[in-house]
């Protein structure tokens, strides 16, 4: 059985190897990429890892999937964000803390904007998330933050955040646990009320709890100033 690649480099490895395939095979903008099954075999990676890498690249606007046709290259050479961030991480391992803090900056900026804008905080998604917690007892962590950024309409921030999320390894892919549901419900209620200060404090408490699952010091919300 093949040893898995280090989890911290999975996404980066797949992106790098996919770039190599594109270059070596001369795939141009609009060209079709190898199928998911073929990539699994050629890159010797799990199907879920390949699928996540492709989903990430699609969200970043680098590829597009056409139902029944396959996956096609959009304009890979002009998108250098993945390469720049990857090089930054690889050359400066300690910069992972910077990545984590930068991700939080995007998250809190979106949260503040939603709280300040009546039309954004009145969106039905916040009530829907509250109802889901009450009925199902949990929500996907990523849904909460992603919807905040999506609500701002800032696609660049969304793309940057998605990459930062990948590299910082924050466990957003998990469902909320019982001990964090009250914090999340409070956060959502603060958003509905337009209570920016308490929303930021709830976010800070929640994110410290979530990031604490990695066994790391998660006191990286220093830019949230207590008043």
C-alpha positions in Angstrom: 0.0 0.0 0.0 1.4 3.4 -1.0 2.2 5.8 1.8 0.0 8.8 1.7 1.5 12.2 1.0 1.8 14.6 4.0 -1.7 16.1 4.5 -0.3 19.6 4.6 0.9 19.3 1.0 -1.8 17.2 -0.6 -3.6 20.1 -2.3 -0.3 21.7 -3.3 1.1 18.4 -4.7 -2.0 17.8 -6.9 -2.0 21.4 -8.2 1.7 21.2 -9.0 1.4 17.8 -10.8 -1.7 19.0 -12.7 0.3 22.0 -13.9 3.0 19.6 -15.1 0.5 17.5 -17.0 -0.9 20.7 -18.6 2.5 21.8 -19.7 3.9 18.5 -20.9 0.7 17.7 -22.9 0.4 21.2 -24.3 -3.2 21.6 -23.1 -4.3 25.1 -24.1 -7.1 27.3 -22.8 -10.4 25.5 -23.6 -8.6 22.2 -23.8 -9.9 19.1 -22.0 -8.1 17.8 -18.9 -7.7 14.1 -18.1 -10.7 12.5 -16.3 -10.9 12.2 -12.6 -10.3 8.5 -12.8 -7.3 8.9 -15.0 -5.8 11.5 -12.6 -6.3 9.1 -9.7 -4.2 6.5 -11.6 -1.6 8.9 -13.0 -1.0 10.9 -9.8 -1.4 7.9 -7.4 -3.7 9.9 -5.2 -7.1 9.1 -3.6 -10.2 10.0 -5.5 -11.4 12.4 -2.8 -8.1 14.2 -2.9 -8.3 14.6 -6.7 -11.9 15.7 -6.5 -11.1 18.3 -3.8 -8.2 19.7 -5.8 -10.4 20.0 -8.9 -13.2 21.6 -6.9 -10.8 24.1 -5.5 -9.3 25.0 -8.9 -12.8 25.3 -10.3 -13.8 27.7 -7.6 -10.7 29.7 -8.3 -11.8 30.0 -11.9 -8.9 28.0 -13.3 -10.9 25.1 -14.7 -14.6 24.5 -15.5 -16.6 21.3 -15.4 -19.2 20.7 -18.1 -21.8 18.1 -17.2 -21.4 15.1 -19.5 -18.3 16.5 -21.2 -15.5 16.7 -18.7 -13.2 19.3 -17.2 -11.6 22.1 -19.3 -8.8 24.6 -18.8 -10.0 28.2 -18.5 -6.8 30.3 -18.3 -4.3 28.5 -16.1 -1.2 30.6 -17.0 -2.8 33.9 -16.0 -3.8 32.8 -12.5 -0.7 33.0 -10.3 -2.4 33.2 -6.9 -2.0 29.4 -6.3 1.7 29.5 -7.3 2.5 32.6 -5.3 0.9 31.4 -2.1 2.4 27.9 -2.5 5.9 29.3 -2.9 5.4 31.5 0.1 4.4 28.6 2.3 7.1 26.3 1.0 9.9 28.8 1.5 8.8 30.0 4.9 7.2 27.2 6.9 6.5 29.5 9.9 4.4 31.7 7.6 1.5 29.3 8.1 0.6 31.5 11.1 0.5 34.5 8.7 -1.8 32.5 6.4 -4.1 31.7 9.3 -4.3 35.3 10.4 -4.9 36.5 6.9 -7.7 34.0 6.5 -9.3 35.4 9.7 -8.9 39.0 8.4 -11.0 38.0 5.3 -13.6 36.3 7.6 -14.0 39.2 10.0 -14.1 41.8 7.2 -17.0 39.9 5.7 -18.7 39.6 9.1 -18.4 43.3 9.8 -19.7 44.2 6.4 -22.8 42.0 6.8 -23.5 43.4 10.2 -23.3 47.0 8.9 -25.5 46.4 5.9 -29.2 46.0 6.6 -29.9 44.3 3.2 -27.1 41.8 3.8 -28.0 40.9 7.4 -31.6 40.5 6.3 -30.7 37.7 3.9 -32.8 34.6 4.6 -29.6 32.4 4.8 -28.9 33.4 8.4 -32.4 32.4 9.6 -32.0 29.2 7.6 -28.7 28.3 9.3 -30.3 29.0 12.7 -33.3 26.7 11.9 -30.9 24.0 10.7 -29.0 24.1 14.0 -32.2 23.8 15.9 -33.7 21.0 13.8 -30.6 19.0 12.8 -28.4 19.9 15.8 -25.5 20.9 13.6 -24.4 22.7 10.4 -21.3 22.5 8.3 -18.8 24.9 9.7 -17.7 26.0 6.3 -21.2 27.0 5.3 -21.3 29.7 7.9 -18.1 31.5 6.8 -18.5 30.9 3.1 -22.0 32.4 3.1 -20.7 35.4 4.9 -18.1 36.1 2.2 -20.5 35.2 -0.6 -23.0 37.7 0.8 -20.5 40.5 0.4 -20.3 39.8 -3.3 -16.5 40.0 -3.3 -15.4 37.1 -5.5 -11.7 37.9 -5.2 -12.0 37.7 -1.4 -13.8 34.4 -1.8 -11.1 32.9 -4.0 -8.3 34.1 -1.7 -10.2 32.8 1.4 -10.7 29.4 -0.2 -7.0 29.0 -0.8 -6.1 30.3 2.7 -8.6 27.8 4.2 -6.8 25.0 2.3 -3.4 25.9 3.6 -4.3 26.8 7.1 -5.9 23.4 7.6 -8.7 24.8 9.7 -11.3 22.0 10.2 -14.1 23.7 8.5 -15.1 20.5 6.7 -16.6 19.1 10.0 -20.1 19.6 11.4 -20.5 21.8 14.4 -20.3 20.0 17.7 -22.8 20.4 20.6 -20.3 22.6 22.6 -20.1 25.2 19.8 -23.7 25.3 18.7 -24.7 28.0 21.2 -21.8 30.1 20.2 -22.7 29.8 16.5 -26.4 30.5 17.2 -25.3 33.6 19.2 -23.1 34.7 16.3 -26.0 34.3 13.8 -28.4 36.2 16.0 -25.9 39.0 16.4 -25.7 39.2 12.6 -29.5 39.4 12.3 -29.5 42.2 15.0 -26.6 44.0 13.3 -24.6 43.8 16.6 -21.1 44.0 15.1 -19.2 44.0 18.4 -20.9 40.9 19.9 -20.7 39.2 16.5 -16.9 39.7 16.4 -16.6 38.5 19.9 -18.7 35.4 19.2 -16.6 34.7 16.1 -13.4 35.0 18.0 -14.6 32.6 20.7 -15.9 30.1 18.1 -12.8 30.2 15.9 -10.5 29.6 18.9 -12.6 26.6 19.7 -12.5 25.2 16.2 -8.8 25.8 15.6 -8.1 24.3 19.0 -9.0 20.9 17.6 -5.6 20.9 15.8 -3.8 21.1 19.1 -2.3 24.4 18.2 -2.3 27.7 19.9 -5.2 29.4 18.3 -5.0 32.8 19.9 -4.5 34.4 16.5 -7.4 36.8 16.6 -5.3 39.6 17.9 -6.6 42.0 15.3 -10.1 41.9 16.9 -9.9 44.7 19.3 -11.8 44.5 22.5 -13.7 47.6 23.4 
